[in-house]
Amino acid sequence: MILTKKITIQAACVFNMLFFGINAFAQQPAEFVNPLIGTSNYGATSPGPIAPRGMASISPFNVAGAQNRLEKDSQWLSNPYVNENTFLTGFSQVNLSGVGCPDLGVILLMPTTGAVETNHLQYGSAYSKEVSKTAYYSVNIDKYKVKGEFTASKRVGVSKFTFPKGQSNILLNLGLGLTNEEGAMVKVVSSTEIEGMRTGGSFCYNSPEDAYPVYFVAKFSKPADKFGVWKKTPKYEGVEAQWMGYNGKTRMMDNTIKTVVGDSIGTYFTYKFAKEETVEVKIGVSYVSIENARENLEKETGNKNFDAVYKETYDEWNEELSKILVEGGSYQDKVIFYTALYHTLIHPNTLNDINGEYPKIKRTKIGKTTGTRYTVFSLWDTYRNMHPLTSLVYPKQQSDMIKSMLDMYDENGWLPKWELNSTETFTMVGDPASIVIVDACLKGIQDFDIYKAYYAMLKGADQTENNPLRPGLKEYIEKGYLSTNYAGPVSTTQEYNTSDYAISLLAKALGEKDDYKRFTKRSLSYQKLYDKDLKLLRPRLANGKWYEPFDPEAGSNFQTNVGFIEGNAWQYAFMVPHDIKGLMKLMGGEKAFSDQLQKVFDIKQFDMANEPDIAYPYLFNYIKGEEWKSQEMVKKLVREYFRNEPKGLPGNDDTGTMSAWLVYSMMGIYPISPGDPIYTITTPMFDKVTIKLDPRYYKKESVVIEREINSDDKIKQIQLDGKPLNSYFISHDAFVNGKTLKVIQY
């Protein structure tokens, strides 16, 4: 879409909204995205620009300084921007979206005027007039009367600063960052170019030995009148300090092109403008080398100006978001829907450079791909819904993600657990990669080495010694559960069960009958932790006795407890998605199951912001006659927790997991049992949803979900291609090979 067309459409929308009420029929999907959603309430999203699954991203950095309500060093804070904060200290060039632990948020660019100041607490500023939309962010930096505008290509961040008359500066601060890691290197190449490196790593404050470099090259559209490097010296004590005239001071090195290394270092480019001027800065990044960062910059952005880069990235976003087209629903519905879809397309993101190079796990070698090497696999979160959504709508991306996982297996000996920039963090519990791979494979994404994947799964599921994926595996196999000798034993047992079930499905598909039986049996071992009196799962000691004292509510609000990881007994009570019928039998039948499920909501133990219970609203679909409860509950939760405002996510987006829940829920289907190629059905929130299908993986061009509303009430009938479905469940194959799934309400 050309820019003049875009302006015309936006103007038309404003006219319609003013005179005819909100009518957004003319808008493209990318125009509904509001990246400010999730920037409050610990959603940990960023309002700044990024390309779909981009390596580079720009975020305003406002979490440093006591002026800010939420300050990065005063608490556990995982994001470089918080909407409530008011004090800006720059714009970071590589960032994570919707994660629960700090990393990256480094390479900070900051425009100033007047004399050069290198202390961010002194040069920081209040800001105003934020504009955040697809592929674009702008803000006024009040202290200097400078306007900053930002966009990005896949591996390059592009900034444009409009300066007033007088002395102006562009600072590149390599000391400040969200990460707790230190160490950087910088060299001014010329009056228009800088190159260097900044260290990142220690995600969740673990594995500091695996800290890694982020390389960059910055190019400026105008040559600086003066440039230099600064380095702040640590404060020393003792006799030696008496001889150091520079002790604890900042060294200013004017017009130098020497390489400078250290912790608190940066560069400044100074201009003297006779009138208002603009300067564009392109920063290419790489996890391999400075040379690759420069090549990324030159080949992706070359001689393109800011507007050209913005248009290309905007158009790419619009193409990706247009894979799902919605009709009907309110303007606000479209905003929260497309913003959620946007958030699911940020991670996993591209790791390889434009020449195909990327660092292998442990960074002992440089690999090369002809496809895309993906990174940032928050799998404990994303296996539940985000990856199934990717399989349905973006199967080629999912295929490349699986190939990336298998390459990690070759490099590291294990499938990934929580991989970040070729660092395996081993964060959270379970063995989720197996579930993602099986889910994709059984949905027809099979253009990878399936047997290699299968054997990789078996290694993770069977190797009892020195197994970083499944700690305590020997006890799990022997007893059927983990005891309190291990952290989160109940929830970890449940995660192992879920993975074992997925492996059993693939074993069955491959004709591996013995493995199918073995893993099916293993997947049901949660039953040994079921307390029939409480109708809940609870931890056992190594001797088999129940852990005492036991409080089923202990662990809510992410508090540490014996038995569960990030949750409590209520929030994990039904997290056996592959055996709901078996759990129902344990509980004494449908009524007992329904009563206990309802109780989770009644006593306010359901947590919309966390993964273990995220599918619970859909579980009423297993009880004939009570499916209306799922319809009512899903709609209520969507309206309560997802809104077009900064706090419009229920909490941490978990690299798109909360957003994927919303996308599915508003379409009216949900992948109820991870690994199983089935969806359960509820009321769509749009009149029509058209999902475009990739012809490389699916036979049909598209599949449509429609609703027919006679009143805004219970579902009366579900039809597939005009024929009654007679079920609130549909297989993936039936869904993608049908034409129209129609939901008729009373």
N, C-alpha and C positions, 0 to 999 in steps of 0.2 A: 504494500500500500504506500503510495507516494505521500510525501509530507503535506502537500497542499490538500490532498484528500483527507488526511488525518485531521487537519485543522478544521476542515469543513464539517466532518463528522462530529468533532467535539463541540463546535459551535451549534450544530443542529441539536445535539443532546441537551446543551444548556438551554436553548430555546424551548424545547419540549418540556424540560423539567420545570421551567418558570411558568409556562402558560398552559400546559396540558397535563401537569403532573409528571411523575417520573415515567419516562418512556424511553427505554434504552435499546429499542429494536435495531438501531443502525450501528451500534457499537460492535467492534471486534473483540474477541475474548481478551486480548492483551490489555484492552482499555479498562477492563473491570478490575484489574489487579491493584490492590492497595498494599504495598510492602510494609506499611506501618503496622498492619495487623500482626500481633505477636511480639511487638517491641516493648510491651509492658507485661505485668503479671508473670514474669520469668519465662515468657515464651521463647526468648533468646534468638529471635529472628533479627534480621538487619533490614533497615530501610534503604540501604544503598544498592547500587546496580551490580548485576552479575549476568552473564550469559547462561543459557540452559546448561546445567552441569559444568559450569565454568571453573577453571583453576584460579583465576584472578577474581577478586571482588573488592569493591570499595565500601567501607562503612565509616560513617561519622564516628569519632571516638570521643565519648563523653563520660567515661567512667573513672577518670583520674582527677583528683582534687577534692578538697573538703567541701567545696561549693556544691558538689553533687550529692543528691539524696542517697544514691547507691554507688559506692566507691569501690573500685576493684580490689583494693588491698585491705578493706575493712570487713569483708565477708566473702563467702563462696559466691563468686560471680563469673559466669561463663560467657558473657557477651560484651562486645566493645561499645554497645549503644543501649541506653535505657531511655524510653520516651519521657519519663518524668524528670530526667536530669537536665541541667541548664548550662553546663560549662563545657565547652568544646576545646579539645587540645590537638585536633588533627583528623586525618582521614587515613585509616589503615587500608592496606592494599591486598592482604590475604586474610580471610576470615572463615569461620565456621558458622553454620546456621542451625539453630535449634538443637544445640548439644548441651549436656549437663555439666561439662568440665571445661576449664579454660585451656586454650591453646591458640596459637597464631595471634591475630589482632596486632600485626607488626608492620613495619615500614610505613611510618606515619608522615604524610605530607601536610604542611600547614602554611597558609599564606598570612603574612603580616605586613605592616607598614611601619615606617620610621626606623629607628635604630634597631639593629639585630639583637634579639634576645633569645637565648638558647634554653632557658629554664621553662618547661612547659607550664608550670604553675604561674609563671609570670606572663608568658605570651598567650595563654589560653584566653578564651573569649565567650561571652554570651552569644546566642545566635537566635535567628528569627526567620520567618517566612520559609519554612521547610516545604518542599514539594517532593513527593516520593511516588514514583510510578514505574511501570515496567521499563527496565534498562536505563532509568534516569533518576537522579536525585540532585536537588539544588538547595542551597541554604545561604542566607545572609550572615556574614560574620561581623557582628555589630561593632566590636571594638575598632575594627579597621575599615568599616564600610566597604568590604570586599564581598563580592558574590562568588560562590563556588558552585560549579556544575560538574556532574560526574556521570560517566557511562563506562561500559566495559565490553571488550570482546572476550573470547574464550580464555586467553592467557595474558591479556593486557588491560590494565586499568587506565582510563583516560580522564583527566581532570582539566577543567577550564576555569581560570580565575580572572575576574574582571576587577582591575585595580583602579583606584582614583589617582589623580595627579600627585606626583611626589615620589619619595623613596618607597619601594615595595620589595618584599622579600618572599622567597619560597624556601621553607625549611624542610629538610628531610631528616627526621629524628629516628635513629636506630636504637636508642636507649629505651624509650618508652614503648610499652606494648602490653597486651593483655596477658601474654604468657609469662610465667615466672622464670623462664630461661633467660640467660644473658649471653652476650658475645656477638660481635658484629665486625664487619670489615667494609671499608668504603674507599672509593677513589674517584676524584673528579677527573674525568677523561678530558673534558674541554668545557668551554663556557656554555655548551648546550647539552652535555651528557654526563651522567654519573653511573657508576657501576658498583656493585657490592654484594653483601651477604648478611643475613640476620638469622640467628639460631632460633629454632622453635622446638617444641617437644614437652615431655613430662606431663602428658595428658592425665588428668585426674591425679596429678602429682606422683605418678609412678614411672618406673623405667627411665630414670634420668640419664642412664648410660646410652639410651637410644635417641637422645636429642639429635636434631637434624638441621641442615642448612636450607634456607630459602634464598635463592640467588635472584638478583634483579638488575635491570638496566633502565635508567630513566632518561628520556629525551625531552628537551624543552623547545618550544616553537620559536622562542626568541633568545639570542645570546645574552648572558648576564653581563652587566657592567662590572660586577665584582663577584667573586665567589670565594668559598673557603670551607674549611673543615673545623669542627670543634671537638674537643675531647675533655670530659670532666675527670679530673684526677681524684682518686679516693682520698679520704682524710687519713693521714698517718699520724701516729703518736710516737713519742720517744725521742732519742737524741738525733736520729736521722732526720726527723721531721724539721728540726731546727735549721737545717741547711736547705730545705725545700721552699723556695720562695713561691712555688706554684702549688704547695700542699693544699689539697681540697678545692682548688680553683679550676676554672674552665680555661683550657688553652684555646686560643683562636689562631688558626693557621690560614692566613689570607693567601689567596691565589696559588695554592699549592695543588699539584697533581700527584703527590705521593700517596701511597696506600697507607691508611690509618686503621688500626685495629683497637678494639677495646670494648667496654660495656656501654658507657654513656657517651656515644659519639653521634655525630650528625654532620650535615652539610647545609650551607646557605647559599642561595643565588640571589643577588641584589640587583635591582633595576632602578633607574631614575627616569620616571616618565614625565613628559611635559604636558600630557593630557591623559584622559582615561584610556587604558589599554587592557588587552586580554593576553594571557599567556596560557597555552595548552601544554600539559605534561602527560606523556605516555610512559607508563611503567610496565615493562614486560617482566614476568616472573618465570622461574623454573626451579625444579627440585634436583636438577642435574648439574647445571653449570651456568656461569655468566654468559658464555658464548651462546648457549641455548636460549637464555633469557633474551639476548639481543636478537637472535633469529626469530623467536616468537614475536617479538615486537615488530620487527621489520616485515615479516611475511603476513602477519595478521592485520596490521594497521598501516604499514608503509607510509604513503603520503596522504592517507585519508585524514580528513579533519574530524573534529568532535561530532558534528552532525551526521557525517557519513557512517561513523562507527555506531552511533546511537541507532540510526535507521536500520542498519544490518542486524544488530542484536534485537531490536524491537521486532523486526519481521521474523527472525528466528523464533522468538518467544511466541509470537502470534501463531506461527505454523504449528508449534508443539501444543499450545493450549487449544488449538482448533481441532485436535484429535477427538475432543469431546465437545459437542455443540448442544447447548441447552436452550429450550424455548419455554415461555411462560415463566411463572415465578416472578418475584419482585426484583427491582434493581438491587436491593441489598442482598437478596439471595444469590444473585449472579456475582456480586463482589466477593462474598465469603467463599463461594464455590470456586471461582477462578483463582482467587488468591491461594486457596488451599491446594489446588492443582499446581500452581506455580511453586509453592513450597515443596511439593513432592519431586520437583524437577531440579532441585539444587544439589542434593547428595543422593547417592554416591556421585562424585564429580571427577572430572578428567585429571589424571596425574601426568600423562605423557606429554612431552613437548611436541611441537608441530612436526619435528623430524622423527617422531615415534619413540624417542628415548625416554626412559624413566628409571628411577632407582629401584632395584630389587629389594625385597624384604631383607632387613639387616644391613642393607646398603654396602654389600661386599662387591657388587658388580652393577653395571648399567645394562638394563635390558632394552629391547626394541620391539615395538609392535606395529603392525600395519592397520590395526583397528584402534580401539580405545582401551587404555588401561585405566580402570576406575579405582577410586580410593574413597575413604570415609564410609566404612561399612559398620553402622551402628546396629548390628544384626539382632540383638536381643529385643530391640524396639521394632525394627522394620520387617522382620519375618512375618509378623502377624497380619499386616495389611498393605504396607507400602510396596513391598516387592511383588505381591500378587497383583496389585494395581498396575505396576510396571509391566508385568507379564501380559496383562490383558491389553493395555493401551500402547505400550512402547516395547514390544517384544525384542526388537533388535538391540535396544539398550540392555535389556535383561540378559540377553545372550552374551553380550560383551562383558557384563558384570560377572556372569558365571565363569566365563573364560578367564577373567581377571582373578577370580577366586582359585581356579585350578592352577594358574601360574603361581599364585602365592603358595599353594600346596607344593608345587615343584621347588620353590625357593626356600620354603620354611619347614617343610615336612608336615604341615597341618593346614587344614582349611582355616580361613580367617574366623575370628571371634568378634573382635572390635578393632578393625584395622584402620590406621590413620596415617596417610602419607608414607606408606611402606614401613610403618612401625606397628607391630602387633601389641596392642595395649593389654589384651586379655581382660578387658573390663567386663563386668557383669558375669552372669552364670549361664550354663547350658551350652548347647552345641547347635546353634541356630543355622549355620550355613547349610547343613544337610536339608533342613526344611525348605529353604529358599530354592535349592537346586531341584529337589523332588517336585515341588509345586510347579516350577517352570517346565520341567520335563514332562510331567503328566498333563500339562496344558498344551503340549505340542512344540515347545521350544527345545529342540533336540540336536541343534547344529553345534554340538560340542562332544568331547569324548565322554560318553555316558559311563562307560566302564571305569575309566580313570576316576570319575567323580564317585562312583559307587565304592571303589576300593578305598578312596580317601575317606569316605564316610565310615566304612568298616574299621579303618585304622583308629579314627576318633572314638568309635563306639566300643572297640574291643581291647585296645592296648591299655593294660592296667597299670603299667609303670611309666613314670615320667610323661604323663599325659597332661599337657597344659590346657587342653580343651575341656576335659572332664575330670577334674580333681575328685578323688574318692571313688573312682570308677570300680575298683576292686570290691569295696564294700557294697556299692550299689548292685553289682552283679550277684554277689553272694547273698545279700539280705533282701534285695529288691528296693532298697531305699538307702538314703544317707542318714546317718545318725547325727546327733548334736556334736560329734567330733569335728564336724565341718560347718562352715558358715552357711546360713540359709538352707538347711538340709531339706526341708519340705519343698520349698519352691524349686530348689535345684533338682530334686527327684522328679518333680513335675515337668521341668524343662527337658530332662533326659528322656522321660516317657514320651514327650511330644516328638522329640527327634527320632527316637526309636520307632515310633509309629510311622513317621515319614520314610525311614529306611525300609520298613516292612512293605510299604506301598511300592517302592522302587524294586525291591527284591521280587515281589509278586509279578510286576510288569516284566522283569527280566527272566522270569522262570526259575529264580533261585528259591526253591520251595523250602528248604531247610532254614535259610535266613529269614524267609517270610514268617515262618512259624515262630522262630526264636525271638525275633524283634516284636512280633505281635504280642507275645507273652510278656516280654519285658516292658512293653508300653503300658501295661495294666497294673504295674506293681505299686502305683500310688495307693491302691486299695489297702495296702498294708499300713498306711498312715491314716486310714479313715476311722474316726471315733464315732461309733453309732449312737452314742448318747448325745454328743454335741452336734452330730451331723456335719462335722467339719474335719478337715485334715489337721493333724497336729504332730509335733516332733516327737521322736522316740530317742531314748538313750541307746548307746551301743549294745547294752544287754537286753534291749527289746522293750523295756518299760517306758511308759509315757513320761515325757519331760514334765516336771512339776516345779513350781506352780505355773499354770498355763493360763494366760489371758488372751482370748481370741481377738481382742481389739488392739492389743499391743502391736505397734508397728505402723499404725496409721500415720499419715502425714510424713512418710519417709523416715520415721524414727527407727533406730536399730533395735532389733529384737531377736530372740532365739527362735529359729524356725523359718524365717522368711526374709527374702531380699526385697527391699522397697515395697513393703506391703504387709498385710496381716492375714490371719486365718480366714476372715470373711472375704478379703479381696482375692484370695487364692482358692476359695472354696469350690469354684466351678471351673478352674483353669485346667480342665482335662477335655479340651474341645473334641478330641478324637474318640471319646468314650462317654458321651453325655447319656446315652441309654444305659450304660453300665452304672454310671453314677446315680442315675435316677432309681435304678433297682436297689442300689446300696441304701439310698435314702428312704426306701419304702414305697416307691411308686410315684406317679405323676403329681398327686396332691402334695405329698410331703416335699417333693422336689420344688414344686411351684411356691409353696409356702416359704421354704428356706431361701429361694431365690428372691422372692419379694421382700423378705426380711433384710437382705443386703441393702436394699434401697430405703426401706422404712426406718432402719436404725442409722441411716446416713453413713454407711460404710462403703458405699460405691464411690470410687475415685475416678472421675472423668479424666484426670490429668496423668494417669499412670496405666501402664500396659497390661498387667495381669488380669484386670477385670474389664478391659475395654470392649470385649464382645458380649458381656453379660446382658445388655438390653435386648439382644437378639435371641437369647436362649428360650424365651417364652414360646418361640416358634416350634419348639419340640413338643409342646403340650397342646393337643387338639382342643380347640375352643378358647385358648388363651393367647392366640397369636396377636389379638388386638392390643395386648399389653406391650408387645414389642413395638408395634406401630406407634402407640401413644408415647412410650418411653423414648424412642429414638427422636421423635419430633420434639419432645420436651427438652431433651438434652441439647439438640442442635440449637434451639431458640435460647436456651439458658447460657450456653458456654461459647458459642461461636458468633461473633458480631463484627461489624465493620467499624472497629475502633482498635487502638493499640492494645488494649487488654482483651482482644477478641479471640484469644485461644485459652483453653482451660489451664494451661501451664506450659512447660517445656515442650516444644514441638517435636523433639526427639528425631531430628533429621527427616521430618515429614510424616511421622507416624500419626500424630493427632490430625494433621491435615488430610491424610489418606482416609482416616475414619470418617471425616466429614464428607469427602468426595463420594465415597461409597454410600454413606447414609442418605445423602441428598439424591443420589441416583436411584436408590431403592433396592440395592443388593449389597450383600456383605460376604466376604470369604470366611465363613464361620469356623472352619477347621483347617488351620494351616497345614499345607501338604496335600490335603484332599481337594481335588478339583471340583468343588461344589460351592454354590452361593445360596444364602438364604435371602428371602425376599421381604421387603417392607414397603411402605408407601413412598413413592418418588415425590420429590418436592418441586419438580418441574412438570409441565404438561408433556414435554417430549425431551428425551435425551438420546442423541445419536452418537454412538461410539464408532469412530472410523477404525477399521481393522487393517492390519499390515498384511498385504497379500503374500508376503514371503512366509507367513506362518499360519494364516487363516484363509479359508476358502471364500468367505463372503467379504464384500466391500465394507459393510457396516452392520451393526445391530442396533435396534431402536428399543428404548423403554418408554412406554406411554402410560399416562394415567387418565382415567375417565372419572370425573368427579360429579356424582349426583348429590352428594353432601360431603362435607369434610369430616368423614367418619371412618368406620371400619372397612377393611377390604372385603368385598362381596365375592369377587372371583378374580382369578389370575389366568390369563390366556397366553399361549405361545402360538403365534401364527394363527390366531382365531380359534384354537382348540383349548378347552379347559385343561389347566395343568394339574389341578387336584392336589397340589402340594405347595408348601411354602419354601421348597428347596428345588434347585435346578442345577444340573451338572454343567460344568464349563463347556463341554462339547455341545450339549443341547442349546445352550445360550448363544454361543458364537456361530452356530450353524443354523440358527433360526433367523427370522427377519424382525419380528416384533414381539416383545414381552409386554403385555398389556395388563395393567392393574386397575380393576374397576372397584370403585368405592360406593357404598350405600348412598 
